[in-house]
Amino acid sequence: MNATTVALLKRVSTATLTTQLFKRGLRNVFMQGVRPLGGLAENLVGPAYTLRNIPAREDIDRVEGFANPEHPQRKAVENAPAGHVMVIDCRGDPRVASAGEILATRLMVRGAAGLVSDGGLRDSASIAAMAMPVFCSGPSAPLNLVQHHAVDINVPIACGGVAVYPGDMIVGDADGVVVVPAHLADEIAVEGAAQEEMEAFLLTRIQQGATLPGTYPPNEATRAAYAAWKAGRS
């Protein structure tokens, strides 16, 4: 995990990242139905550490199973690497919780960068108040066993309709969550930061009355003005 990349991605919006990924031919990168549960001091950023669920079955999914330290949900939480984002595949089913306050707290204590689920979360008010960024489909009180059977840890999954491979860079802000393929993360972070710097200049021009043609996207004259503006800031 490149510290410079992480630092850059903490200040690049998911809107910018989707544009950068679109330029590289990647269109399905923004999770659907997944939003921040609480406020965000900064972007959620970290490599993906995944958990996959399949539909529950009543003869197997019982509360007593949680006592087994090998239970995949509990094992995943207990072994989540520091700095990573736990991403839970709930098949987009919001009817039940995929975790609650105790599991989220354990993740935070272990140093996880955050939690993302395309299912619900219980104890939502308490989790929303945590310092750790959390994204989900919304609050839901019933326990996971009603609908989910955890089966695989750190394998490719789907979350919010997007493919997530272990190690992919997860970035979340007020708009939602973007998945950046691991091999593109470094260049996307650099070019995304450059795009945002340019757009900060363009926004100032628009606020001052400039028209969209020639400004957004910028023509040669606007690019020259931007270069001068940037040099002046340096």
mmCIF file of the C-alpha atoms, coordinates in Angstrom:
data_MODEL
# 
_entry.id   MODEL 
# 
loop_
_atom_site.group_PDB 
_atom_site.id 
_atom_site.type_symbol 
_atom_site.label_atom_id 
_atom_site.label_alt_id 
_atom_site.label_comp_id 
_atom_site.label_asym_id 
_atom_site.label_entity_id 
_atom_site.label_seq_id 
_atom_site.pdbx_PDB_ins_code 
_atom_site.Cartn_x 
_atom_site.Cartn_y 
_atom_site.Cartn_z 
_atom_site.occupancy 
_atom_site.B_iso_or_equiv 
_atom_site.pdbx_formal_charge 
_atom_site.auth_seq_id 
_atom_site.auth_comp_id 
_atom_site.auth_asym_id 
_atom_site.auth_atom_id 
_atom_site.pdbx_PDB_model_num 
ATOM 1   C CA . MET A 1 1   ? 0.000   0.000   0.000   1.00 0.00 ? 1   MET A CA 1 
ATOM 2   C CA . ASN A 1 2   ? 1.603   3.210   -1.243  1.00 0.00 ? 2   ASN A CA 1 
ATOM 3   C CA . ALA A 1 3   ? 1.341   5.919   1.446   1.00 0.00 ? 3   ALA A CA 1 
ATOM 4   C CA . THR A 1 4   ? 1.466   8.710   -1.152  1.00 0.00 ? 4   THR A CA 1 
ATOM 5   C CA . THR A 1 5   ? -1.387  7.112   -3.091  1.00 0.00 ? 5   THR A CA 1 
ATOM 6   C CA . VAL A 1 6   ? -3.484  6.817   0.056   1.00 0.00 ? 6   VAL A CA 1 
ATOM 7   C CA . ALA A 1 7   ? -2.812  10.451  0.974   1.00 0.00 ? 7   ALA A CA 1 
ATOM 8   C CA . LEU A 1 8   ? -3.810  11.657  -2.497  1.00 0.00 ? 8   LEU A CA 1 
ATOM 9   C CA . LEU A 1 9   ? -6.971  9.545   -2.589  1.00 0.00 ? 9   LEU A CA 1 
ATOM 10  C CA . LYS A 1 10  ? -8.089  10.954  0.739   1.00 0.00 ? 10  LYS A CA 1 
ATOM 11  C CA . ARG A 1 11  ? -8.674  14.277  -1.012  1.00 0.00 ? 11  ARG A CA 1 
ATOM 12  C CA . VAL A 1 12  ? -9.831  13.164  -4.480  1.00 0.00 ? 12  VAL A CA 1 
ATOM 13  C CA . SER A 1 13  ? -13.596 12.859  -4.927  1.00 0.00 ? 13  SER A CA 1 
ATOM 14  C CA . THR A 1 14  ? -15.328 9.722   -6.117  1.00 0.00 ? 14  THR A CA 1 
ATOM 15  C CA . ALA A 1 15  ? -16.750 11.846  -8.958  1.00 0.00 ? 15  ALA A CA 1 
ATOM 16  C CA . THR A 1 16  ? -13.223 12.546  -10.183 1.00 0.00 ? 16  THR A CA 1 
ATOM 17  C CA . LEU A 1 17  ? -12.210 8.915   -9.772  1.00 0.00 ? 17  LEU A CA 1 
ATOM 18  C CA . THR A 1 18  ? -15.133 7.678   -11.866 1.00 0.00 ? 18  THR A CA 1 
ATOM 19  C CA . THR A 1 19  ? -14.077 10.099  -14.612 1.00 0.00 ? 19  THR A CA 1 
ATOM 20  C CA . GLN A 1 20  ? -10.485 8.888   -14.495 1.00 0.00 ? 20  GLN A CA 1 
ATOM 21  C CA . LEU A 1 21  ? -11.615 5.267   -14.638 1.00 0.00 ? 21  LEU A CA 1 
ATOM 22  C CA . PHE A 1 22  ? -14.042 6.029   -17.476 1.00 0.00 ? 22  PHE A CA 1 
ATOM 23  C CA . LYS A 1 23  ? -11.125 7.406   -19.505 1.00 0.00 ? 23  LYS A CA 1 
ATOM 24  C CA . ARG A 1 24  ? -9.504  4.003   -19.094 1.00 0.00 ? 24  ARG A CA 1 
ATOM 25  C CA . GLY A 1 25  ? -12.619 2.132   -20.246 1.00 0.00 ? 25  GLY A CA 1 
ATOM 26  C CA . LEU A 1 26  ? -13.946 1.194   -16.802 1.00 0.00 ? 26  LEU A CA 1 
ATOM 27  C CA . ARG A 1 27  ? -17.610 2.087   -16.367 1.00 0.00 ? 27  ARG A CA 1 
ATOM 28  C CA . ASN A 1 28  ? -18.990 -0.127  -13.604 1.00 0.00 ? 28  ASN A CA 1 
ATOM 29  C CA . VAL A 1 29  ? -16.923 1.082   -10.645 1.00 0.00 ? 29  VAL A CA 1 
ATOM 30  C CA . PHE A 1 30  ? -19.439 2.940   -8.421  1.00 0.00 ? 30  PHE A CA 1 
ATOM 31  C CA . MET A 1 31  ? -21.382 0.887   -5.890  1.00 0.00 ? 31  MET A CA 1 
ATOM 32  C CA . GLN A 1 32  ? -25.157 1.214   -6.107  1.00 0.00 ? 32  GLN A CA 1 
ATOM 33  C CA . GLY A 1 33  ? -27.260 1.555   -2.965  1.00 0.00 ? 33  GLY A CA 1 
ATOM 34  C CA . VAL A 1 34  ? -24.219 2.023   -0.715  1.00 0.00 ? 34  VAL A CA 1 
ATOM 35  C CA . ARG A 1 35  ? -23.898 5.289   1.184   1.00 0.00 ? 35  ARG A CA 1 
ATOM 36  C CA . PRO A 1 36  ? -22.131 6.680   4.248   1.00 0.00 ? 36  PRO A CA 1 
ATOM 37  C CA . LEU A 1 37  ? -23.830 5.833   7.534   1.00 0.00 ? 37  LEU A CA 1 
ATOM 38  C CA . GLY A 1 38  ? -22.401 8.823   9.406   1.00 0.00 ? 38  GLY A CA 1 
ATOM 39  C CA . GLY A 1 39  ? -20.432 11.969  8.729   1.00 0.00 ? 39  GLY A CA 1 
ATOM 40  C CA . LEU A 1 40  ? -17.023 11.826  7.091   1.00 0.00 ? 40  LEU A CA 1 
ATOM 41  C CA . ALA A 1 41  ? -14.004 13.775  8.291   1.00 0.00 ? 41  ALA A CA 1 
ATOM 42  C CA . GLU A 1 42  ? -12.133 12.638  5.168   1.00 0.00 ? 42  GLU A CA 1 
ATOM 43  C CA . ASN A 1 43  ? -12.442 10.064  2.421   1.00 0.00 ? 43  ASN A CA 1 
ATOM 44  C CA . LEU A 1 44  ? -12.487 6.397   3.269   1.00 0.00 ? 44  LEU A CA 1 
ATOM 45  C CA . VAL A 1 45  ? -9.393  4.909   1.584   1.00 0.00 ? 45  VAL A CA 1 
ATOM 46  C CA . GLY A 1 46  ? -7.816  1.478   1.818   1.00 0.00 ? 46  GLY A CA 1 
ATOM 47  C CA . PRO A 1 47  ? -7.297  -1.835  0.045   1.00 0.00 ? 47  PRO A CA 1 
ATOM 48  C CA . ALA A 1 48  ? -10.222 -4.235  0.037   1.00 0.00 ? 48  ALA A CA 1 
ATOM 49  C CA . TYR A 1 49  ? -10.446 -7.167  2.436   1.00 0.00 ? 49  TYR A CA 1 
ATOM 50  C CA . THR A 1 50  ? -13.561 -9.103  1.491   1.00 0.00 ? 50  THR A CA 1 
ATOM 51  C CA . LEU A 1 51  ? -16.268 -11.321 2.952   1.00 0.00 ? 51  LEU A CA 1 
ATOM 52  C CA . ARG A 1 52  ? -18.790 -13.181 0.778   1.00 0.00 ? 52  ARG A CA 1 
ATOM 53  C CA . ASN A 1 53  ? -22.272 -14.248 1.854   1.00 0.00 ? 53  ASN A CA 1 
ATOM 54  C CA . ILE A 1 54  ? -24.721 -16.634 0.225   1.00 0.00 ? 54  ILE A CA 1 
ATOM 55  C CA . PRO A 1 55  ? -28.409 -16.990 1.175   1.00 0.00 ? 55  PRO A CA 1 
ATOM 56  C CA . ALA A 1 56  ? -28.978 -18.422 4.634   1.00 0.00 ? 56  ALA A CA 1 
ATOM 57  C CA . ARG A 1 57  ? -30.428 -21.878 5.283   1.00 0.00 ? 57  ARG A CA 1 
ATOM 58  C CA . GLU A 1 58  ? -32.422 -22.496 8.429   1.00 0.00 ? 58  GLU A CA 1 
ATOM 59  C CA . ASP A 1 59  ? -30.887 -25.867 9.357   1.00 0.00 ? 59  ASP A CA 1 
ATOM 60  C CA . ILE A 1 60  ? -27.355 -24.425 9.240   1.00 0.00 ? 60  ILE A CA 1 
ATOM 61  C CA . ASP A 1 61  ? -27.516 -20.782 10.255  1.00 0.00 ? 61  ASP A CA 1 
ATOM 62  C CA . ARG A 1 62  ? -28.088 -20.771 14.000  1.00 0.00 ? 62  ARG A CA 1 
ATOM 63  C CA . VAL A 1 63  ? -26.925 -18.344 16.684  1.00 0.00 ? 63  VAL A CA 1 
ATOM 64  C CA . GLU A 1 64  ? -24.832 -21.079 18.343  1.00 0.00 ? 64  GLU A CA 1 
ATOM 65  C CA . GLY A 1 65  ? -22.551 -21.042 15.308  1.00 0.00 ? 65  GLY A CA 1 
ATOM 66  C CA . PHE A 1 66  ? -21.091 -17.682 16.378  1.00 0.00 ? 66  PHE A CA 1 
ATOM 67  C CA . ALA A 1 67  ? -19.283 -19.456 19.243  1.00 0.00 ? 67  ALA A CA 1 
ATOM 68  C CA . ASN A 1 68  ? -17.039 -21.177 16.695  1.00 0.00 ? 68  ASN A CA 1 
ATOM 69  C CA . PRO A 1 69  ? -13.926 -19.013 16.132  1.00 0.00 ? 69  PRO A CA 1 
ATOM 70  C CA . GLU A 1 70  ? -13.824 -20.377 12.571  1.00 0.00 ? 70  GLU A CA 1 
ATOM 71  C CA . HIS A 1 71  ? -17.216 -18.856 11.749  1.00 0.00 ? 71  HIS A CA 1 
ATOM 72  C CA . PRO A 1 72  ? -16.327 -16.899 8.573   1.00 0.00 ? 72  PRO A CA 1 
ATOM 73  C CA . GLN A 1 73  ? -17.958 -13.626 9.633   1.00 0.00 ? 73  GLN A CA 1 
ATOM 74  C CA . ARG A 1 74  ? -16.255 -13.591 13.046  1.00 0.00 ? 74  ARG A CA 1 
ATOM 75  C CA . LYS A 1 75  ? -12.968 -14.907 11.652  1.00 0.00 ? 75  LYS A CA 1 
ATOM 76  C CA . ALA A 1 76  ? -12.934 -12.205 8.966   1.00 0.00 ? 76  ALA A CA 1 
ATOM 77  C CA . VAL A 1 77  ? -13.395 -9.454  11.531  1.00 0.00 ? 77  VAL A CA 1 
ATOM 78  C CA . GLU A 1 78  ? -10.791 -10.922 13.864  1.00 0.00 ? 78  GLU A CA 1 
ATOM 79  C CA . ASN A 1 79  ? -8.210  -11.159 11.085  1.00 0.00 ? 79  ASN A CA 1 
ATOM 80  C CA . ALA A 1 80  ? -8.874  -7.927  9.198   1.00 0.00 ? 80  ALA A CA 1 
ATOM 81  C CA . PRO A 1 81  ? -5.511  -6.304  8.365   1.00 0.00 ? 81  PRO A CA 1 
ATOM 82  C CA . ALA A 1 82  ? -4.853  -2.827  9.700   1.00 0.00 ? 82  ALA A CA 1 
ATOM 83  C CA . GLY A 1 83  ? -5.362  -0.125  7.089   1.00 0.00 ? 83  GLY A CA 1 
ATOM 84  C CA . HIS A 1 84  ? -7.693  -2.267  4.980   1.00 0.00 ? 84  HIS A CA 1 
ATOM 85  C CA . VAL A 1 85  ? -11.386 -1.774  4.245   1.00 0.00 ? 85  VAL A CA 1 
ATOM 86  C CA . MET A 1 86  ? -13.629 -4.707  5.043   1.00 0.00 ? 86  MET A CA 1 
ATOM 87  C CA . VAL A 1 87  ? -16.054 -5.100  2.120   1.00 0.00 ? 87  VAL A CA 1 
ATOM 88  C CA . ILE A 1 88  ? -19.054 -7.383  2.656   1.00 0.00 ? 88  ILE A CA 1 
ATOM 89  C CA . ASP A 1 89  ? -21.012 -8.967  -0.177  1.00 0.00 ? 89  ASP A CA 1 
ATOM 90  C CA . CYS A 1 90  ? -24.669 -9.198  0.896   1.00 0.00 ? 90  CYS A CA 1 
ATOM 91  C CA . ARG A 1 91  ? -26.015 -9.560  -2.635  1.00 0.00 ? 91  ARG A CA 1 
ATOM 92  C CA . GLY A 1 92  ? -27.498 -6.082  -2.267  1.00 0.00 ? 92  GLY A CA 1 
ATOM 93  C CA . ASP A 1 93  ? -30.037 -7.363  0.275   1.00 0.00 ? 93  ASP A CA 1 
ATOM 94  C CA . PRO A 1 94  ? -30.902 -4.607  2.793   1.00 0.00 ? 94  PRO A CA 1 
ATOM 95  C CA . ARG A 1 95  ? -33.415 -6.611  4.836   1.00 0.00 ? 95  ARG A CA 1 
ATOM 96  C CA . VAL A 1 96  ? -30.996 -7.669  7.586   1.00 0.00 ? 96  VAL A CA 1 
ATOM 97  C CA . ALA A 1 97  ? -27.797 -6.482  9.214   1.00 0.00 ? 97  ALA A CA 1 
ATOM 98  C CA . SER A 1 98  ? -24.417 -7.637  7.977   1.00 0.00 ? 98  SER A CA 1 
ATOM 99  C CA . ALA A 1 99  ? -22.731 -6.485  11.215  1.00 0.00 ? 99  ALA A CA 1 
ATOM 100 C CA . GLY A 1 100 ? -23.403 -4.435  14.325  1.00 0.00 ? 100 GLY A CA 1 
ATOM 101 C CA . GLU A 1 101 ? -21.663 -2.176  16.820  1.00 0.00 ? 101 GLU A CA 1 
ATOM 102 C CA . ILE A 1 102 ? -19.526 -4.853  18.474  1.00 0.00 ? 102 ILE A CA 1 
ATOM 103 C CA . LEU A 1 103 ? -18.085 -6.178  15.214  1.00 0.00 ? 103 LEU A CA 1 
ATOM 104 C CA . ALA A 1 104 ? -17.589 -2.664  13.849  1.00 0.00 ? 104 ALA A CA 1 
ATOM 105 C CA . THR A 1 105 ? -15.812 -1.680  17.053  1.00 0.00 ? 105 THR A CA 1 
ATOM 106 C CA . ARG A 1 106 ? -13.526 -4.709  16.801  1.00 0.00 ? 106 ARG A CA 1 
ATOM 107 C CA . LEU A 1 107 ? -12.632 -3.682  13.250  1.00 0.00 ? 107 LEU A CA 1 
ATOM 108 C CA . MET A 1 108 ? -11.874 -0.143  14.399  1.00 0.00 ? 108 MET A CA 1 
ATOM 109 C CA . VAL A 1 109 ? -9.726  -1.351  17.307  1.00 0.00 ? 109 VAL A CA 1 
ATOM 110 C CA . ARG A 1 110 ? -7.788  -3.586  14.924  1.00 0.00 ? 110 ARG A CA 1 
ATOM 111 C CA . GLY A 1 111 ? -6.976  -0.508  12.842  1.00 0.00 ? 111 GLY A CA 1 
ATOM 112 C CA . ALA A 1 112 ? -9.232  -1.151  9.865   1.00 0.00 ? 112 ALA A CA 1 
ATOM 113 C CA . ALA A 1 113 ? -9.630  1.839   7.559   1.00 0.00 ? 113 ALA A CA 1 
ATOM 114 C CA . GLY A 1 114 ? -13.370 1.286   7.307   1.00 0.00 ? 114 GLY A CA 1 
ATOM 115 C CA . LEU A 1 115 ? -16.326 -0.976  6.585   1.00 0.00 ? 115 LEU A CA 1 
ATOM 116 C CA . VAL A 1 116 ? -18.417 -1.224  3.399   1.00 0.00 ? 116 VAL A CA 1 
ATOM 117 C CA . SER A 1 117 ? -21.470 -3.443  2.956   1.00 0.00 ? 117 SER A CA 1 
ATOM 118 C CA . ASP A 1 118 ? -24.217 -3.572  0.351   1.00 0.00 ? 118 ASP A CA 1 
ATOM 119 C CA . GLY A 1 119 ? -26.483 -4.903  3.107   1.00 0.00 ? 119 GLY A CA 1 
ATOM 120 C CA . GLY A 1 120 ? -27.788 -3.260  6.250   1.00 0.00 ? 120 GLY A CA 1 
ATOM 121 C CA . LEU A 1 121 ? -26.148 -2.571  9.606   1.00 0.00 ? 121 LEU A CA 1 
ATOM 122 C CA . ARG A 1 122 ? -27.718 -2.781  13.048  1.00 0.00 ? 122 ARG A CA 1 
ATOM 123 C CA . ASP A 1 123 ? -26.864 -0.426  15.931  1.00 0.00 ? 123 ASP A CA 1 
ATOM 124 C CA . SER A 1 124 ? -26.684 2.161   13.186  1.00 0.00 ? 124 SER A CA 1 
ATOM 125 C CA . ALA A 1 125 ? -26.750 5.262   15.402  1.00 0.00 ? 125 ALA A CA 1 
ATOM 126 C CA . SER A 1 126 ? -23.786 4.025   17.450  1.00 0.00 ? 126 SER A CA 1 
ATOM 127 C CA . ILE A 1 127 ? -21.844 3.006   14.348  1.00 0.00 ? 127 ILE A CA 1 
ATOM 128 C CA . ALA A 1 128 ? -22.588 6.337   12.675  1.00 0.00 ? 128 ALA A CA 1 
ATOM 129 C CA . ALA A 1 129 ? -20.928 8.094   15.614  1.00 0.00 ? 129 ALA A CA 1 
ATOM 130 C CA . MET A 1 130 ? -17.680 6.105   15.250  1.00 0.00 ? 130 MET A CA 1 
ATOM 131 C CA . ALA A 1 131 ? -14.501 7.701   13.953  1.00 0.00 ? 131 ALA A CA 1 
ATOM 132 C CA . MET A 1 132 ? -14.126 4.844   11.443  1.00 0.00 ? 132 MET A CA 1 
ATOM 133 C CA . PRO A 1 133 ? -15.926 5.484   8.113   1.00 0.00 ? 133 PRO A CA 1 
ATOM 134 C CA . VAL A 1 134 ? -18.782 3.057   7.459   1.00 0.00 ? 134 VAL A CA 1 
ATOM 135 C CA . PHE A 1 135 ? -20.895 2.644   4.312   1.00 0.00 ? 135 PHE A CA 1 
ATOM 136 C CA . CYS A 1 136 ? -23.947 0.407   3.875   1.00 0.00 ? 136 CYS A CA 1 
ATOM 137 C CA . SER A 1 137 ? -27.429 0.183   2.347   1.00 0.00 ? 137 SER A CA 1 
ATOM 138 C CA . GLY A 1 138 ? -28.966 1.621   5.520   1.00 0.00 ? 138 GLY A CA 1 
ATOM 139 C CA . PRO A 1 139 ? -30.046 0.653   9.031   1.00 0.00 ? 139 PRO A CA 1 
ATOM 140 C CA . SER A 1 140 ? -31.541 -2.796  9.598   1.00 0.00 ? 140 SER A CA 1 
ATOM 141 C CA . ALA A 1 141 ? -32.169 -4.506  12.926  1.00 0.00 ? 141 ALA A CA 1 
ATOM 142 C CA . PRO A 1 142 ? -32.490 -8.264  12.149  1.00 0.00 ? 142 PRO A CA 1 
ATOM 143 C CA . LEU A 1 143 ? -29.309 -10.289 12.529  1.00 0.00 ? 143 LEU A CA 1 
ATOM 144 C CA . ASN A 1 144 ? -27.402 -11.511 9.497   1.00 0.00 ? 144 ASN A CA 1 
ATOM 145 C CA . LEU A 1 145 ? -28.365 -15.173 9.961   1.00 0.00 ? 145 LEU A CA 1 
ATOM 146 C CA . VAL A 1 146 ? -31.920 -14.434 8.838   1.00 0.00 ? 146 VAL A CA 1 
ATOM 147 C CA . GLN A 1 147 ? -30.729 -13.943 5.246   1.00 0.00 ? 147 GLN A CA 1 
ATOM 148 C CA . HIS A 1 148 ? -26.946 -14.433 5.062   1.00 0.00 ? 148 HIS A CA 1 
ATOM 149 C CA . HIS A 1 149 ? -24.533 -17.344 5.354   1.00 0.00 ? 149 HIS A CA 1 
ATOM 150 C CA . ALA A 1 150 ? -20.895 -16.193 5.387   1.00 0.00 ? 150 ALA A CA 1 
ATOM 151 C CA . VAL A 1 151 ? -18.735 -18.513 3.302   1.00 0.00 ? 151 VAL A CA 1 
ATOM 152 C CA . ASP A 1 152 ? -15.530 -16.977 1.923   1.00 0.00 ? 152 ASP A CA 1 
ATOM 153 C CA . ILE A 1 153 ? -12.879 -14.565 3.187   1.00 0.00 ? 153 ILE A CA 1 
ATOM 154 C CA . ASN A 1 154 ? -10.722 -12.411 0.919   1.00 0.00 ? 154 ASN A CA 1 
ATOM 155 C CA . VAL A 1 155 ? -11.965 -13.714 -2.414  1.00 0.00 ? 155 VAL A CA 1 
ATOM 156 C CA . PRO A 1 156 ? -13.406 -11.779 -5.372  1.00 0.00 ? 156 PRO A CA 1 
ATOM 157 C CA . ILE A 1 157 ? -16.923 -10.596 -4.541  1.00 0.00 ? 157 ILE A CA 1 
ATOM 158 C CA . ALA A 1 158 ? -19.681 -8.320  -5.778  1.00 0.00 ? 158 ALA A CA 1 
ATOM 159 C CA . CYS A 1 159 ? -20.656 -5.316  -3.669  1.00 0.00 ? 159 CYS A CA 1 
ATOM 160 C CA . GLY A 1 160 ? -23.236 -2.797  -4.820  1.00 0.00 ? 160 GLY A CA 1 
ATOM 161 C CA . GLY A 1 161 ? -23.121 -4.400  -8.251  1.00 0.00 ? 161 GLY A CA 1 
ATOM 162 C CA . VAL A 1 162 ? -19.360 -3.871  -8.649  1.00 0.00 ? 162 VAL A CA 1 
ATOM 163 C CA . ALA A 1 163 ? -16.638 -6.514  -8.819  1.00 0.00 ? 163 ALA A CA 1 
ATOM 164 C CA . VAL A 1 164 ? -14.247 -6.189  -5.884  1.00 0.00 ? 164 VAL A CA 1 
ATOM 165 C CA . TYR A 1 165 ? -10.979 -8.104  -5.828  1.00 0.00 ? 165 TYR A CA 1 
ATOM 166 C CA . PRO A 1 166 ? -8.880  -8.335  -2.668  1.00 0.00 ? 166 PRO A CA 1 
ATOM 167 C CA . GLY A 1 167 ? -6.413  -5.456  -2.688  1.00 0.00 ? 167 GLY A CA 1 
ATOM 168 C CA . ASP A 1 168 ? -8.472  -3.188  -4.931  1.00 0.00 ? 168 ASP A CA 1 
ATOM 169 C CA . MET A 1 169 ? -8.447  0.360   -3.597  1.00 0.00 ? 169 MET A CA 1 
ATOM 170 C CA . ILE A 1 170 ? -11.724 1.350   -1.981  1.00 0.00 ? 170 ILE A CA 1 
ATOM 171 C CA . VAL A 1 171 ? -12.516 5.079   -1.867  1.00 0.00 ? 171 VAL A CA 1 
ATOM 172 C CA . GLY A 1 172 ? -15.643 6.478   -0.239  1.00 0.00 ? 172 GLY A CA 1 
ATOM 173 C CA . ASP A 1 173 ? -16.976 10.009  0.177   1.00 0.00 ? 173 ASP A CA 1 
ATOM 174 C CA . ALA A 1 174 ? -20.357 11.708  0.571   1.00 0.00 ? 174 ALA A CA 1 
ATOM 175 C CA . ASP A 1 175 ? -21.437 10.480  -2.886  1.00 0.00 ? 175 ASP A CA 1 
ATOM 176 C CA . GLY A 1 176 ? -20.653 6.821   -2.214  1.00 0.00 ? 176 GLY A CA 1 
ATOM 177 C CA . VAL A 1 177 ? -17.968 4.228   -2.892  1.00 0.00 ? 177 VAL A CA 1 
ATOM 178 C CA . VAL A 1 178 ? -15.694 3.681   -5.895  1.00 0.00 ? 178 VAL A CA 1 
ATOM 179 C CA . VAL A 1 179 ? -13.566 0.592   -6.536  1.00 0.00 ? 179 VAL A CA 1 
ATOM 180 C CA . VAL A 1 180 ? -10.187 1.372   -8.119  1.00 0.00 ? 180 VAL A CA 1 
ATOM 181 C CA . PRO A 1 181 ? -8.376  -1.685  -9.518  1.00 0.00 ? 181 PRO A CA 1 
ATOM 182 C CA . ALA A 1 182 ? -5.170  -2.213  -7.559  1.00 0.00 ? 182 ALA A CA 1 
ATOM 183 C CA . HIS A 1 183 ? -2.879  -1.923  -10.591 1.00 0.00 ? 183 HIS A CA 1 
ATOM 184 C CA . LEU A 1 184 ? -4.321  1.498   -11.480 1.00 0.00 ? 184 LEU A CA 1 
ATOM 185 C CA . ALA A 1 185 ? -4.427  3.042   -8.012  1.00 0.00 ? 185 ALA A CA 1 
ATOM 186 C CA . ASP A 1 186 ? -1.100  4.907   -8.123  1.00 0.00 ? 186 ASP A CA 1 
ATOM 187 C CA . GLU A 1 187 ? -1.638  6.586   -11.493 1.00 0.00 ? 187 GLU A CA 1 
ATOM 188 C CA . ILE A 1 188 ? -5.325  7.281   -10.829 1.00 0.00 ? 188 ILE A CA 1 
ATOM 189 C CA . ALA A 1 189 ? -4.416  9.025   -7.560  1.00 0.00 ? 189 ALA A CA 1 
ATOM 190 C CA . VAL A 1 190 ? -1.863  11.302  -9.251  1.00 0.00 ? 190 VAL A CA 1 
ATOM 191 C CA . GLU A 1 191 ? -4.015  12.128  -12.262 1.00 0.00 ? 191 GLU A CA 1 
ATOM 192 C CA . GLY A 1 192 ? -7.132  12.513  -10.136 1.00 0.00 ? 192 GLY A CA 1 
ATOM 193 C CA . ALA A 1 193 ? -5.390  15.056  -7.907  1.00 0.00 ? 193 ALA A CA 1 
ATOM 194 C CA . ALA A 1 194 ? -4.229  16.958  -11.007 1.00 0.00 ? 194 ALA A CA 1 
ATOM 195 C CA . GLN A 1 195 ? -7.777  16.932  -12.407 1.00 0.00 ? 195 GLN A CA 1 
ATOM 196 C CA . GLU A 1 196 ? -9.153  18.363  -9.178  1.00 0.00 ? 196 GLU A CA 1 
ATOM 197 C CA . GLU A 1 197 ? -6.550  21.128  -9.124  1.00 0.00 ? 197 GLU A CA 1 
ATOM 198 C CA . MET A 1 198 ? -7.482  22.088  -12.679 1.00 0.00 ? 198 MET A CA 1 
ATOM 199 C CA . GLU A 1 199 ? -11.200 21.963  -11.867 1.00 0.00 ? 199 GLU A CA 1 
ATOM 200 C CA . ALA A 1 200 ? -10.706 24.215  -8.819  1.00 0.00 ? 200 ALA A CA 1 
ATOM 201 C CA . PHE A 1 201 ? -9.324  26.833  -11.224 1.00 0.00 ? 201 PHE A CA 1 
ATOM 202 C CA . LEU A 1 202 ? -12.133 26.273  -13.737 1.00 0.00 ? 202 LEU A CA 1 
ATOM 203 C CA . LEU A 1 203 ? -14.751 26.622  -11.017 1.00 0.00 ? 203 LEU A CA 1 
ATOM 204 C CA . THR A 1 204 ? -13.299 29.985  -10.049 1.00 0.00 ? 204 THR A CA 1 
ATOM 205 C CA . ARG A 1 205 ? -13.582 31.121  -13.680 1.00 0.00 ? 205 ARG A CA 1 
ATOM 206 C CA . ILE A 1 206 ? -17.201 29.939  -13.871 1.00 0.00 ? 206 ILE A CA 1 
ATOM 207 C CA . GLN A 1 207 ? -17.998 31.757  -10.616 1.00 0.00 ? 207 GLN A CA 1 
ATOM 208 C CA . GLN A 1 208 ? -16.564 34.906  -12.182 1.00 0.00 ? 208 GLN A CA 1 
ATOM 209 C CA . GLY A 1 209 ? -18.928 34.638  -15.155 1.00 0.00 ? 209 GLY A CA 1 
ATOM 210 C CA . ALA A 1 210 ? -16.971 32.615  -17.736 1.00 0.00 ? 210 ALA A CA 1 
ATOM 211 C CA . THR A 1 211 ? -19.071 30.619  -20.211 1.00 0.00 ? 211 THR A CA 1 
ATOM 212 C CA . LEU A 1 212 ? -18.897 26.841  -20.430 1.00 0.00 ? 212 LEU A CA 1 
ATOM 213 C CA . PRO A 1 213 ? -17.563 26.831  -24.023 1.00 0.00 ? 213 PRO A CA 1 
ATOM 214 C CA . GLY A 1 214 ? -13.813 27.257  -23.816 1.00 0.00 ? 214 GLY A CA 1 
ATOM 215 C CA . THR A 1 215 ? -13.802 26.847  -20.039 1.00 0.00 ? 215 THR A CA 1 
ATOM 216 C CA . TYR A 1 216 ? -15.252 23.416  -19.337 1.00 0.00 ? 216 TYR A CA 1 
ATOM 217 C CA . PRO A 1 217 ? -13.617 21.632  -21.047 1.00 0.00 ? 217 PRO A CA 1 
ATOM 218 C CA . PRO A 1 218 ? -10.764 24.143  -21.239 1.00 0.00 ? 218 PRO A CA 1 
ATOM 219 C CA . ASN A 1 219 ? -9.461  25.407  -24.560 1.00 0.00 ? 219 ASN A CA 1 
ATOM 220 C CA . GLU A 1 220 ? -5.832  26.383  -25.158 1.00 0.00 ? 220 GLU A CA 1 
ATOM 221 C CA . ALA A 1 221 ? -6.299  29.899  -23.793 1.00 0.00 ? 221 ALA A CA 1 
ATOM 222 C CA . THR A 1 222 ? -7.860  28.581  -20.586 1.00 0.00 ? 222 THR A CA 1 
ATOM 223 C CA . ARG A 1 223 ? -5.097  26.011  -20.226 1.00 0.00 ? 223 ARG A CA 1 
ATOM 224 C CA . ALA A 1 224 ? -2.498  28.764  -20.579 1.00 0.00 ? 224 ALA A CA 1 
ATOM 225 C CA . ALA A 1 225 ? -4.303  30.805  -17.930 1.00 0.00 ? 225 ALA A CA 1 
ATOM 226 C CA . TYR A 1 226 ? -4.355  27.767  -15.677 1.00 0.00 ? 226 TYR A CA 1 
ATOM 227 C CA . ALA A 1 227 ? -0.608  27.223  -16.133 1.00 0.00 ? 227 ALA A CA 1 
ATOM 228 C CA . ALA A 1 228 ? 0.019   30.851  -15.141 1.00 0.00 ? 228 ALA A CA 1 
ATOM 229 C CA . TRP A 1 229 ? -2.313  30.516  -12.151 1.00 0.00 ? 229 TRP A CA 1 
ATOM 230 C CA . LYS A 1 230 ? -0.582  27.343  -11.045 1.00 0.00 ? 230 LYS A CA 1 
ATOM 231 C CA . ALA A 1 231 ? 2.871   28.922  -11.404 1.00 0.00 ? 231 ALA A CA 1 
ATOM 232 C CA . GLY A 1 232 ? 1.738   31.866  -9.328  1.00 0.00 ? 232 GLY A CA 1 
ATOM 233 C CA . ARG A 1 233 ? 0.556   29.553  -6.560  1.00 0.00 ? 233 ARG A CA 1 
ATOM 234 C CA . SER A 1 234 ? 3.923   27.790  -6.572  1.00 0.00 ? 234 SER A CA 1 
# 
